[in-house]
């Protein structure tokens, strides 16, 4: 009798536990369209079983070779989302992670595997009928990486009646030129089987079916009004190779078409460590869109806050201004020099100096001399550097000279950096770069210019977006070490020089390499 009671209680407790699970993998639906089961994982809000509320849905799409468990295992998505909800940064949402196979979340041209039809006509209705969702387009979003990044973009483009929010990461997409020149085996296995053109080469690969599924062709359409409600946040790592060009050119096309979107390039490549770091801002963007609100903006790093009330001591010379490190007067050592080039207002100089001094005081930055040069000054090489090395204990040699230029001063800084073995690194902010000059300089002296490190830092709405993107793609394809960031457009004010700490760390890393 007791044993029977124990078994009954055990079965009851197991059933009760199963009913109250909220992070579940190994689920599936039977698809009539595909003629097979399609697996999925799901994350329900912490409060789901204690309320009768309905929730918006985020479809998290995985990359090629991964599966419906990848966002849970490698993306650790529930760890972030639970904490973000508790902190009030995002609202509670349902996350659905479907099995994507190898079909890029679309139907293949031959009609043998109609994944897109399954997704739209079976999966979404099933999720809406099984869970307490808000079943309308304004409360459905897509987010995915690589192949899933393509899916996260193409599904809302093909079905604006179903989705209005898209966060594609490291979009696995190609330009026409990239498709036409891709290795035959890669083309046939990955793209030809989907879009048609197996065994074809060149322009014959650009089939009508491909064009219907190419974001480049879709966004080149004369009328984009059917996408007017699409809220789009694109994120791509600066260490990407093939996707470097395609994602950059997609951003340029969207800028050229004045299509509203957020675009970020951060440090990293094609890996989960990068995609995990995309979650805070990507899901914040989605949460705001679900609420019908304007995006709050990216979460700001503490390092971008500039301390105030530092003791500023600027020495004014004829062609430059200079700031010496705090231990200058009690040592006889030599110091590296970082040249800031730009049309700086007094408050901007003060901000830069305070940040440099704070980072030196806290040990995040080695002692260095800071020099300010006007963006129109032409005597840096001939008179300023010799004068500083003669009068201010600057350590000589190109390894100990670095450039940081803002706006027009950034273009000037890059021109100086293209003199072989004069500067160890060059950082440019929002600069009107001349991509042709960059390419010409490297064609003449590639080996020597490889020894200089470059850092291009810009904003998504900068008017020089084409030139900055071109410079990044060129340096990546030439395998020249550089960093590239496209950050949120926040403007500059007295307490905010976004990216300065990262630029200084980059500079120091090259000096002390």
C-alpha positions as CSV (number, residue, x, y, z in Angstrom):
1,X,0.0,0.0,0.0
2,X,2.7,2.4,1.0
3,X,4.7,1.6,-2.1
4,X,1.7,2.3,-4.3
5,X,1.2,5.6,-2.6
6,X,4.8,6.5,-3.1
7,X,4.6,5.7,-6.8
8,X,1.5,7.8,-7.2
9,X,3.0,10.7,-5.4
10,X,6.2,10.4,-7.4
11,X,4.2,10.3,-10.7
12,X,2.2,13.3,-9.6
13,X,5.3,15.3,-8.6
14,X,7.0,14.5,-11.9
15,X,3.9,15.5,-13.9
16,X,3.6,18.7,-11.8
17,X,7.2,19.5,-12.5
18,X,6.9,18.9,-16.2
19,X,3.8,21.2,-16.4
20,X,5.8,24.0,-14.7
21,X,8.9,23.8,-16.7
22,X,9.7,27.0,-18.5
23,X,13.1,26.3,-20.2
24,X,12.4,23.3,-22.4
25,X,14.3,21.6,-25.2
26,X,13.5,18.4,-27.1
27,X,10.0,19.6,-28.1
28,X,8.7,19.1,-31.6
29,X,5.7,19.6,-34.0
30,X,4.6,17.3,-36.8
31,X,4.8,19.2,-40.1
32,X,2.5,18.1,-42.9
33,X,4.3,20.4,-45.2
34,X,7.7,18.9,-44.6
35,X,6.4,15.4,-43.8
36,X,8.5,15.1,-40.7
37,X,8.9,16.4,-37.2
38,X,10.5,19.8,-36.5
39,X,12.2,20.2,-33.2
40,X,12.1,23.4,-31.1
41,X,13.2,24.7,-27.7
42,X,11.3,27.3,-25.8
43,X,11.9,29.7,-22.9
44,X,8.9,31.0,-21.0
45,X,8.9,34.0,-18.7
46,X,9.6,33.3,-15.0
47,X,6.1,34.5,-14.2
48,X,4.4,32.5,-17.0
49,X,2.8,29.7,-14.9
50,X,1.7,32.1,-12.1
51,X,-0.2,34.5,-14.4
52,X,-2.7,34.5,-17.2
53,X,-0.9,37.2,-19.2
54,X,0.0,36.9,-22.8
55,X,3.5,37.7,-24.1
56,X,5.3,38.8,-27.2
57,X,7.5,36.2,-29.0
58,X,11.1,36.3,-30.2
59,X,12.1,33.6,-32.7
60,X,15.8,32.9,-32.1
61,X,17.3,31.3,-35.3
62,X,20.5,29.3,-35.2
63,X,23.4,29.1,-37.7
64,X,24.4,26.4,-40.2
65,X,25.5,23.3,-38.4
66,X,23.8,24.2,-35.2
67,X,20.4,23.2,-33.9
68,X,17.4,24.2,-31.8
69,X,19.5,23.8,-28.6
70,X,22.4,26.1,-29.6
71,X,21.0,29.4,-28.3
72,X,20.4,27.6,-25.0
73,X,23.8,25.8,-24.8
74,X,26.2,28.3,-26.4
75,X,24.1,31.4,-26.4
76,X,23.2,31.1,-22.7
77,X,20.2,33.2,-23.6
78,X,18.1,32.4,-20.5
79,X,20.9,33.5,-18.2
80,X,20.8,37.0,-19.7
81,X,17.1,37.3,-20.2
82,X,16.1,36.4,-16.7
83,X,18.5,38.9,-15.2
84,X,17.5,41.6,-17.7
85,X,13.9,41.2,-16.8
86,X,14.6,41.4,-13.1
87,X,16.6,44.6,-13.7
88,X,13.7,46.1,-15.7
89,X,15.8,46.5,-18.8
90,X,13.6,44.3,-21.0
91,X,10.1,43.0,-20.7
92,X,9.1,39.4,-20.2
93,X,9.0,37.6,-23.6
94,X,8.6,34.1,-25.0
95,X,11.7,32.8,-26.9
96,X,11.2,30.1,-29.5
97,X,14.2,28.3,-31.0
98,X,13.2,26.2,-34.0
99,X,15.3,23.6,-35.8
100,X,16.5,25.3,-39.0
101,X,18.1,22.4,-40.8
102,X,20.4,23.8,-43.6
103,X,17.7,25.7,-45.6
104,X,18.4,29.3,-44.5
105,X,14.8,29.5,-43.3
106,X,13.5,29.7,-46.9
107,X,11.9,27.3,-49.4
108,X,14.4,25.8,-51.9
109,X,13.9,26.8,-55.5
110,X,12.9,23.2,-56.5
111,X,10.1,23.0,-53.9
112,X,11.6,19.8,-52.3
113,X,11.9,21.3,-48.8
114,X,9.4,24.1,-48.1
115,X,10.8,25.3,-44.8
116,X,9.5,28.9,-45.1
117,X,6.0,27.6,-45.7
118,X,6.3,25.4,-42.6
119,X,7.6,28.3,-40.5
120,X,4.8,30.7,-41.5
121,X,1.8,28.4,-41.9
122,X,2.5,25.7,-39.3
123,X,5.1,26.7,-36.7
124,X,3.8,30.2,-35.9
125,X,0.1,29.2,-35.6
126,X,1.2,26.2,-33.5
127,X,3.1,28.5,-31.1
128,X,0.2,31.0,-30.9
129,X,-2.3,28.2,-30.2
130,X,-0.1,26.3,-27.6
131,X,1.3,29.2,-25.6
132,X,-0.1,32.5,-24.4
133,X,1.3,34.7,-27.1
134,X,0.2,38.1,-28.4
135,X,-0.5,36.8,-31.9
136,X,0.1,39.8,-34.1
137,X,3.0,41.1,-36.2
138,X,3.8,43.9,-33.8
139,X,4.6,41.4,-31.1
140,X,6.7,39.0,-33.2
141,X,10.4,39.5,-33.7
142,X,13.3,37.5,-35.3
143,X,16.8,37.4,-34.1
144,X,19.5,35.1,-35.4
145,X,23.2,34.6,-36.1
146,X,24.9,33.6,-39.4
147,X,22.5,31.5,-41.3
148,X,20.0,32.5,-38.7
149,X,20.9,36.1,-39.3
150,X,19.9,35.7,-42.9
151,X,16.6,34.0,-41.7
152,X,16.0,36.8,-39.2
153,X,16.2,39.3,-42.0
154,X,14.6,37.5,-45.0
155,X,11.5,36.3,-43.1
156,X,10.3,39.8,-42.1
157,X,11.2,41.0,-45.6
158,X,9.1,38.3,-47.3
159,X,6.4,38.4,-44.6
160,X,5.9,42.0,-43.4
161,X,2.4,40.9,-42.4
162,X,3.9,38.5,-39.8
163,X,6.9,40.3,-38.4
164,X,7.9,44.0,-37.9
165,X,11.1,43.6,-35.8
166,X,14.4,42.1,-37.0
167,X,17.8,41.7,-35.3
168,X,20.1,39.9,-37.6
169,X,23.7,39.2,-36.4
170,X,26.6,38.4,-38.7
171,X,24.2,37.9,-41.6
172,X,25.3,35.1,-43.8
173,X,24.6,36.8,-47.1
174,X,26.7,37.6,-50.2
175,X,26.7,40.4,-52.8
176,X,26.1,39.5,-56.4
177,X,29.8,39.7,-57.1
178,X,30.7,37.4,-54.2
179,X,28.1,34.8,-55.4
180,X,29.4,35.0,-59.0
181,X,33.0,34.4,-57.9
182,X,32.5,31.9,-55.1
183,X,34.2,28.5,-55.3
184,X,32.1,26.0,-57.3
185,X,31.8,23.4,-54.5
186,X,30.8,26.1,-51.9
187,X,28.3,27.6,-54.3
188,X,26.6,24.3,-55.3
189,X,26.4,22.9,-51.8
190,X,25.2,26.0,-50.0
191,X,23.6,28.4,-52.4
192,X,22.9,26.6,-55.8
193,X,20.7,24.0,-54.1
194,X,18.6,26.8,-52.5
195,X,18.4,29.4,-55.3
196,X,19.1,27.4,-58.4
197,X,22.2,27.6,-60.7
198,X,23.9,24.4,-59.6
199,X,27.1,23.9,-61.7
200,X,26.6,27.4,-63.1
201,X,29.3,30.2,-63.0
202,X,29.3,34.0,-63.1
203,X,26.1,35.8,-63.9
204,X,24.2,32.5,-64.5
205,X,24.1,32.1,-60.7
206,X,22.1,35.3,-60.3
207,X,18.7,33.5,-60.9
208,X,15.3,35.2,-60.5
209,X,14.7,33.0,-57.5
210,X,18.0,34.2,-55.9
211,X,16.9,37.8,-56.5
212,X,13.7,37.2,-54.7
213,X,15.7,36.1,-51.7
214,X,18.5,38.7,-51.8
215,X,18.3,41.6,-49.3
216,X,20.3,43.6,-51.8
217,X,17.8,43.2,-54.6
218,X,14.8,43.5,-52.2
219,X,16.1,46.9,-50.8
220,X,16.9,48.1,-54.3
221,X,13.2,48.0,-55.3
222,X,11.8,51.4,-56.3
223,X,9.2,51.4,-53.6
224,X,10.0,50.3,-50.1
225,X,6.8,51.4,-48.4
226,X,5.7,47.9,-47.6
227,X,8.7,47.8,-45.2
228,X,7.9,51.1,-43.6
229,X,7.0,49.4,-40.3
230,X,10.2,47.3,-40.2
231,X,12.4,48.0,-37.2
232,X,15.9,46.7,-38.0
233,X,19.0,46.3,-35.9
234,X,22.1,44.8,-37.7
235,X,25.2,43.8,-35.8
236,X,28.4,42.4,-37.4
237,X,31.9,41.7,-36.1
238,X,34.9,43.6,-37.4
239,X,36.9,40.3,-37.7
240,X,34.6,38.8,-40.3
241,X,36.0,38.2,-43.7
242,X,33.4,37.3,-46.4
243,X,30.7,38.9,-44.3
244,X,32.7,42.0,-43.7
245,X,32.1,43.2,-47.3
246,X,28.5,41.9,-47.6
247,X,27.2,43.3,-44.3
248,X,29.0,46.6,-44.9
249,X,27.6,47.0,-48.4
250,X,24.1,46.2,-47.1
251,X,24.5,49.0,-44.5
252,X,25.7,51.4,-47.3
253,X,22.7,50.4,-49.5
254,X,20.3,51.1,-46.6
255,X,22.0,54.5,-46.0
256,X,21.8,55.3,-49.7
257,X,18.1,54.5,-49.7
258,X,17.5,56.4,-46.5
259,X,16.0,53.3,-44.9
260,X,15.9,53.7,-41.1
261,X,18.0,51.0,-39.3
262,X,20.5,50.6,-36.5
263,X,23.9,49.3,-37.5
264,X,26.8,48.2,-35.3
265,X,30.2,46.8,-35.8
266,X,31.9,45.6,-32.7
267,X,35.1,43.8,-31.8
268,X,34.9,40.1,-32.7
269,X,34.2,37.5,-35.3
270,X,32.0,34.6,-36.2
271,X,31.6,33.0,-32.8
272,X,29.2,32.7,-29.9
273,X,31.2,34.9,-27.7
274,X,30.3,37.7,-30.1
275,X,26.7,36.8,-30.4
276,X,26.2,36.5,-26.7
277,X,27.4,40.0,-26.3
278,X,24.8,41.1,-28.9
279,X,22.0,40.0,-26.6
280,X,21.8,43.0,-24.2
281,X,21.3,45.7,-26.9
282,X,19.5,43.4,-29.5
283,X,16.8,42.4,-27.0
284,X,16.6,45.9,-25.6
285,X,15.9,47.1,-29.1
286,X,13.2,44.3,-29.5
287,X,11.6,45.1,-26.1
288,X,11.3,48.8,-27.0
289,X,9.8,47.9,-30.4
290,X,7.2,45.6,-28.7
291,X,6.2,48.6,-26.5
292,X,5.9,50.8,-29.6
293,X,8.6,53.1,-28.2
294,X,11.6,54.7,-29.8
295,X,14.8,52.7,-29.1
296,X,16.4,53.9,-25.8
297,X,19.8,53.3,-27.3
298,X,22.7,50.9,-26.4
299,X,23.8,50.2,-22.9
300,X,26.7,52.5,-22.2
301,X,30.0,51.2,-21.0
302,X,31.2,52.7,-17.7
303,X,34.6,53.4,-19.3
304,X,33.0,55.9,-21.7
305,X,32.2,58.2,-18.8
306,X,34.9,60.9,-18.4
307,X,35.9,61.9,-14.9
308,X,35.9,65.6,-14.0
309,X,37.9,68.0,-11.9
310,X,41.3,66.6,-12.8
311,X,44.3,69.0,-12.5
312,X,44.9,70.1,-16.1
313,X,48.3,71.5,-17.0
314,X,48.6,72.4,-20.7
315,X,51.9,73.8,-22.0
316,X,51.3,75.9,-25.1
317,X,53.9,76.0,-27.8
318,X,53.8,77.7,-31.2
319,X,52.6,74.8,-33.2
320,X,51.1,72.5,-30.6
321,X,50.0,72.1,-27.0
322,X,51.4,69.4,-24.7
323,X,50.4,67.7,-21.5
324,X,53.1,65.8,-19.4
325,X,52.3,62.8,-17.2
326,X,52.2,63.3,-13.5
327,X,55.5,61.6,-12.7
328,X,57.4,63.7,-15.3
329,X,58.9,66.1,-12.8
330,X,60.2,63.3,-10.5
331,X,61.8,61.1,-13.1
332,X,64.3,61.3,-15.9
333,X,62.7,58.6,-18.0
334,X,61.5,59.0,-21.6
335,X,57.9,58.7,-22.6
336,X,55.8,57.6,-25.7
337,X,53.8,60.4,-27.4
338,X,50.2,60.3,-28.5
339,X,49.3,63.0,-31.0
340,X,45.7,64.1,-31.0
341,X,44.8,65.9,-34.3
342,X,41.6,67.8,-34.7
343,X,39.7,71.1,-34.3
344,X,39.3,70.6,-30.6
345,X,37.3,73.0,-28.5
346,X,38.7,73.8,-25.0
347,X,36.1,71.5,-23.3
348,X,37.0,68.6,-25.6
349,X,40.7,69.0,-24.8
350,X,39.8,69.0,-21.2
351,X,37.7,65.8,-21.5
352,X,40.5,64.0,-23.3
353,X,43.2,65.0,-20.8
354,X,41.0,64.1,-17.9
355,X,40.3,60.7,-19.4
356,X,44.0,60.1,-20.1
357,X,45.1,61.2,-16.7
358,X,42.4,59.1,-15.0
359,X,43.4,56.0,-16.9
360,X,47.1,56.5,-16.0
361,X,46.2,57.1,-12.3
362,X,44.2,53.9,-12.2
363,X,46.8,51.8,-14.0
364,X,44.8,51.2,-17.1
365,X,47.2,53.3,-19.2
366,X,51.0,53.6,-19.0
367,X,52.5,57.1,-18.6
368,X,52.7,59.0,-21.9
369,X,53.0,62.5,-23.3
370,X,49.9,63.9,-25.0
371,X,50.2,66.5,-27.7
372,X,47.4,68.4,-29.4
373,X,47.8,69.4,-33.1
374,X,45.4,71.5,-35.1
375,X,43.9,69.6,-38.0
376,X,45.4,72.1,-40.5
377,X,48.9,72.0,-39.1
378,X,51.4,70.8,-41.7
379,X,54.6,70.7,-39.7
380,X,54.2,67.6,-37.6
381,X,56.9,65.5,-39.2
382,X,59.4,68.3,-40.0
383,X,59.3,70.5,-36.9
384,X,56.9,69.3,-34.1
385,X,58.2,65.8,-33.6
386,X,61.8,66.9,-33.5
387,X,60.9,69.7,-31.2
388,X,59.1,67.5,-28.7
389,X,61.8,64.8,-28.8
390,X,64.4,67.5,-28.2
391,X,62.7,69.4,-25.4
392,X,60.3,67.0,-23.6
393,X,62.0,63.7,-23.1
394,X,60.0,61.9,-25.7
395,X,61.2,58.4,-26.5
396,X,62.3,58.4,-30.1
397,X,61.5,55.9,-32.8
398,X,58.3,55.1,-34.7
399,X,57.2,52.5,-32.2
400,X,56.7,55.2,-29.6
401,X,54.6,57.6,-31.7
402,X,50.9,57.2,-32.1
403,X,48.1,59.2,-33.8
404,X,44.5,59.8,-32.8
405,X,42.5,62.0,-35.1
406,X,38.9,63.3,-35.0
407,X,36.8,64.3,-38.0
408,X,38.9,66.1,-40.6
409,X,41.9,65.6,-38.2
410,X,41.3,61.8,-38.6
411,X,41.9,62.1,-42.4
412,X,45.0,64.1,-41.7
413,X,46.2,61.5,-39.2
414,X,45.8,58.7,-41.7
415,X,47.8,60.6,-44.3
416,X,50.6,60.9,-41.8
417,X,50.3,57.2,-40.9
418,X,50.8,56.2,-44.5
419,X,54.4,57.4,-44.2
420,X,56.2,54.1,-43.6
421,X,57.5,53.5,-40.1
422,X,56.9,56.9,-38.7
423,X,53.9,56.0,-36.4
424,X,53.2,52.8,-34.7
425,X,49.4,53.2,-34.7
426,X,46.7,55.4,-36.1
427,X,43.1,55.9,-34.7
428,X,40.5,57.9,-36.6
429,X,37.1,59.0,-35.4
430,X,34.4,59.9,-37.9
431,X,36.9,60.8,-40.5
432,X,36.3,61.7,-44.2
433,X,38.8,59.1,-45.4
434,X,40.1,58.8,-48.9
435,X,39.9,55.1,-49.7
436,X,41.7,55.5,-53.0
437,X,44.7,57.1,-51.3
438,X,44.8,54.2,-48.8
439,X,44.8,51.6,-51.6
440,X,47.4,53.5,-53.5
441,X,49.8,53.8,-50.5
442,X,49.6,50.1,-49.8
443,X,50.2,49.2,-53.4
444,X,53.5,51.1,-53.2
445,X,54.7,50.0,-49.8
446,X,52.6,47.3,-48.4
447,X,55.2,45.5,-46.2
448,X,56.2,48.6,-44.3
449,X,52.7,49.9,-43.8
450,X,51.6,46.5,-42.4
451,X,53.8,47.4,-39.4
452,X,51.3,50.2,-38.4
453,X,48.1,49.3,-36.7
454,X,44.9,51.1,-37.7
455,X,41.6,51.7,-35.9
456,X,38.6,53.2,-37.7
457,X,35.9,54.4,-35.3
458,X,32.7,55.9,-36.7
459,X,28.9,56.2,-36.1
460,X,26.1,54.6,-38.1
461,X,24.9,58.0,-39.4
462,X,28.2,59.5,-40.2
463,X,28.2,61.2,-43.6
464,X,31.5,59.4,-44.5
465,X,29.9,56.0,-44.1
466,X,30.9,54.8,-47.6
467,X,34.6,55.8,-47.2
468,X,34.9,54.3,-43.7
469,X,33.3,51.1,-44.8
470,X,35.5,50.9,-47.9
471,X,38.6,51.4,-45.8
472,X,37.6,48.6,-43.4
473,X,36.8,46.2,-46.3
474,X,40.1,47.0,-48.0
475,X,42.2,46.5,-44.9
476,X,40.4,43.2,-44.1
477,X,40.8,41.8,-47.6
478,X,44.5,42.9,-47.5
479,X,44.8,41.2,-44.2
480,X,46.1,44.3,-42.5
481,X,45.7,44.3,-38.7
482,X,43.1,46.9,-37.8
483,X,40.0,47.4,-35.6
484,X,36.8,48.8,-36.9
485,X,33.8,50.0,-34.9
486,X,30.4,51.4,-36.0
487,X,28.7,52.7,-32.9
488,X,25.4,54.2,-32.0
489,X,24.9,57.9,-32.9
490,X,25.0,59.6,-29.6
491,X,26.7,62.9,-30.4
492,X,29.5,64.4,-28.4
493,X,29.2,66.6,-25.3
494,X,31.3,67.8,-22.5
495,X,31.3,64.4,-20.6
496,X,31.1,61.9,-23.5
497,X,33.8,60.9,-25.9
498,X,32.6,57.4,-26.8
499,X,35.3,55.0,-27.7
500,X,38.2,57.0,-26.3
501,X,39.2,54.4,-23.7
502,X,39.2,51.7,-26.2
503,X,41.3,53.8,-28.6
504,X,43.8,54.5,-25.8
505,X,44.1,50.8,-24.9
506,X,44.6,50.0,-28.6
507,X,47.3,52.6,-28.8
508,X,49.1,51.3,-25.7
509,X,48.8,47.7,-26.8
510,X,50.7,48.5,-30.0
511,X,53.4,50.6,-28.2
512,X,54.0,47.9,-25.6
513,X,53.6,44.9,-27.9
